[in-house]
Amino acid sequence: MASVTQNFFRLFRGEAAHNGEIANGHAEPRGNRRSSGLAEFTKLIAGQEGLCILDLGPTSPQNIAHLTGLGHRVYNEDVLLASMDPSFVAKNEDGTSSVNLENFLADNLKYNGQQFDAVLAWDIPDYLHETLVKAMIERISSVMKPGGVLLAFFHTKDAGPDAPYYRYHIAGKDSLDLQRGPQFRLQRVFNNRHIENLFRDYSNIKFFLARDNVREILVVR
């Protein structure tokens, strides 16, 4: 698992990026959306205490307060922001960029054994560099307990590359506050078959349709 110093640096880096949005006038009022996937996720963690939950999005005090209020422990890693660290990214001769997978995994998602009961992946895979997506899902699988659950969102074919990136804040058992984040570019759109292949090492997958060009999934380890 990452050291206290590393976790503090990531927390600071994520908050600094968020504060920069506000300072530059890019922050927007929050919207709200209903989430069937979150409702199912909430049911599965309800009535239990002391679960270990990993949030892969930007640091959200609202998420931390909600989950710890249910008696759970929360770990946070802003994987997307970490993937853009210049020490991991290199430019190829043809002008494209690549990410050093070995170096990234040596410094991120470092946990011991099957530690997590639940993971909030949000829509991070849609924005990650292609090199990292499969490896990140495999790493998460390796640190989840059998029977653990993961919630993720995927954009549909109707979402263009300029689809806005949102920070997700849990507002209730089936409700999310959406806060406009930096303009990260949507890298790809997964269809259902691609999503099933991505999570083929998991025991079960359930799809939820939404009306805002996003499909939600809940997978069981």
Buried (B, 14 or more C-beta within 10 A) or exposed (E): EBEEEBBEEBBEBBBEBBEEBEEEEEBEEBEEBEBBBBBBBBEBBEEEEEBBBBBBBBBBEBBBEBBEEBEBBBBBBBBBBBBBBEEBBEEEEEEEEEBEBEEBBEBBBBBEEBBBBBBBBBBBBBBBBEBBBBBBBEBBBBBBBEEBBBBBBBBBEEBEEEBEBBBBBBBBBBBBBBBBBBEBEBBBBBEEEEBBEBBEEBEEBEBBEBEBBBBBBBBBB
